[in-house]
Amino acid sequence: MDGHRMGKRWLCRERNGDFDTTRFPRSGEEKQLTAAKGLDDGPEYSPDGKYIYFNSERTGHMQIWRMRADGSEQEQITFGERTIGSAHFAGR
């Protein structure tokens, strides 16, 4: 499920030279979900809405990471030596 279908909007925002993923609910306050050095972008909800998958270059190469929908428990999913593209779910 993408952010728009769940009533949320995304923004990759530059702060102090780093780009972080921020969620903007249609009502309520924005919430910055990532704060690592470098670029974090391309967020997409898992089909069950429990996780957000995103791209991050915090390890030196763009890799796929995931976190809980509230931004907690961020963990690296791919471990390639080269840049890995964005995570997208089939059927979207």
N, C-alpha and C positions, 0 to 999 in steps of 0.2 A: 504494500500500500504506500503510495507516495504521500508526501506531506500535505499536498492540497486536498486529497481525498479524506485525510484525517483532520481537516480543519486547521492545518498548520502551514506556515510558510517558512522557507529557509533563506538564509543569507550567509555568504562567506564574507566575513568582515575583516578588514585589515586593522590590527591594533599593534602598535610599536614594531612594525616590520613583519609581524606574523599574521597569518590568515586563519581565523577560527570559524567554526560552524556555530551559528546562532539560530535558535528556533523562535518564531514569532507566532504565537497562537492568535486566532482571529479575535479572541477577547482575552485580556490578561497581559501580563508583562512578558517581555522578551527574556530568553534564557540562553546564556552562552553555554554551549555544551562541551567545547574543547578549548584548551589553553596551552597546547604544546608548542614548542618552537617549530617554525616552518609553516607549511601549508596543510590545512585540514579542510577538505571540501567534498562535494558530491554525495551528500547524505541521502540515504534511501531506507525507508522502513522495511523490515522483514515482513513477509506475508501475514504473520500472526500479530504484528504490531508491537512485539516485545523488545525488539532490537532495532538499532539504527546502524547500518553499514555505511562506512565513509572511507575516503581516501586520505592518507596522511604520509608526509615525507619526513616525519619525526625521527626515523631511523636512518636517514640518508638517501633512501630510494622510496619513491611513491609505492605504498603498499596498501592493502585493504585491511581495515580495522573494523571492529564492531563495539558497540556500547549498549547498555540498557537504554530504554526510551527516555529515561530521566537524565542521561549523560554519565551515569556511574559505570563501573566495571569495564573500562576501555581495555580492549585486548587486540593484539595483532593477529590477523587471520592468515595472511600470506607472508612468505619469507624469501621471496626471490632476490637474486643478486642484481636484478635489473628492475626498472620501473614496471609496476603492475597497473593495469587500467582500472576502471571503475567497476564497482559491483552493481549488477542489475539482476533482477529476478525475472525468470521466464514468465510469459503471459502478461506482461505489462505493456 
